[in-house]
Amino acid sequence: MASIKEEGEDGDTASTPSSPENVYRDPDDGKQRFLLELEFVQCLANPTYIHYLAQNRYFEDEAFIGYLKYLQYWQQPEYIKYIMYPHCLYFLELLQNANFRNAMAHPGNKELAHRQQFYFWKNYRNNRLKHILPRPLPEPVAAPPASAPPQPPVQPVPPAPATTITVTATPTPALSPMQYAIPHGSALAKNDMRTSGVDRRKRKYVT
């Protein structure tokens, strides 16, 4: 009996392989699985693709629901850096809710989610900049000017009286005594010269 029991125990131990030998190892160290799961997770950023999954009843499969829960590891910091479309993580979180999975089967809800996503892309940057950029300082209010003392009224200047200018004629210069003695161009000097010459001839003949 002891020998049979020992053989049975040995057979059981031989038939149950050790756990480390049963672990599945990817031939490429999981690179291909990493790329496939990354591609599938980022497809969830498209509401139309989620609508396709709901229309084809993927969300009714418990194995697929478990797969969606498994994909939540992409929210960890060491994996999230590979995500190019961060909306996929938001929709992955929503897909954990059964009400959202059922609602996405309706075309109207699909269009609503797509429209809200578009508005987010359109306004998110401007809304974020409002909280990031510093606000301009308020402009200083100019103080009202001090009231100047009242000035006396300006009196009109009376017009200047008309002045009469009297023009006096300049007196003519008086003649010099020489001009009175021998006027310029007079024939008196010529006659004297002639008479003086006649007198000289007479004196010669007389002598």
Contacts in CASP RR format, 6 or more apart in sequence:
PFRMAT RR
TARGET T0000
AUTHOR 0000-0000-0000
METHOD contacts of the structure
MODEL  1
MASIKEEGEDGDTASTPSSPENVYRDPDDGKQRFLLELEFVQCLANPTYI
HYLAQNRYFEDEAFIGYLKYLQYWQQPEYIKYIMYPHCLYFLELLQNANF
RNAMAHPGNKELAHRQQFYFWKNYRNNRLKHILPRPLPEPVAAPPASAPP
QPPVQPVPPAPATTITVTATPTPALSPMQYAIPHGSALAKNDMRTSGVDR
RKRKYVT
26 32 0 8 1.000
26 33 0 8 1.000
37 71 0 8 1.000
37 74 0 8 1.000
38 74 0 8 1.000
38 82 0 8 1.000
38 83 0 8 1.000
40 71 0 8 1.000
41 71 0 8 1.000
41 74 0 8 1.000
41 83 0 8 1.000
41 88 0 8 1.000
41 89 0 8 1.000
41 92 0 8 1.000
42 83 0 8 1.000
42 84 0 8 1.000
42 85 0 8 1.000
42 88 0 8 1.000
43 49 0 8 1.000
43 88 0 8 1.000
44 50 0 8 1.000
44 88 0 8 1.000
44 91 0 8 1.000
44 92 0 8 1.000
44 95 0 8 1.000
45 85 0 8 1.000
45 86 0 8 1.000
45 87 0 8 1.000
45 88 0 8 1.000
45 91 0 8 1.000
47 91 0 8 1.000
47 104 0 8 1.000
47 110 0 8 1.000
47 113 0 8 1.000
47 114 0 8 1.000
47 117 0 8 1.000
48 110 0 8 1.000
48 114 0 8 1.000
50 91 0 8 1.000
50 95 0 8 1.000
50 104 0 8 1.000
50 110 0 8 1.000
50 113 0 8 1.000
51 104 0 8 1.000
51 105 0 8 1.000
51 107 0 8 1.000
51 110 0 8 1.000
53 59 0 8 1.000
53 104 0 8 1.000
54 101 0 8 1.000
54 102 0 8 1.000
54 104 0 8 1.000
54 105 0 8 1.000
55 105 0 8 1.000
58 64 0 8 1.000
59 65 0 8 1.000
59 95 0 8 1.000
59 101 0 8 1.000
59 102 0 8 1.000
59 105 0 8 1.000
68 92 0 8 1.000
68 95 0 8 1.000
68 96 0 8 1.000
69 96 0 8 1.000
71 92 0 8 1.000
72 92 0 8 1.000
72 93 0 8 1.000
72 96 0 8 1.000
73 79 0 8 1.000
74 80 0 8 1.000
74 83 0 8 1.000
74 89 0 8 1.000
74 92 0 8 1.000
75 89 0 8 1.000
75 92 0 8 1.000
75 93 0 8 1.000
80 89 0 8 1.000
83 89 0 8 1.000
87 117 0 8 1.000
94 100 0 8 1.000
95 101 0 8 1.000
103 109 0 8 1.000
104 110 0 8 1.000
104 113 0 8 1.000
182 188 0 8 1.000
182 189 0 8 1.000
END
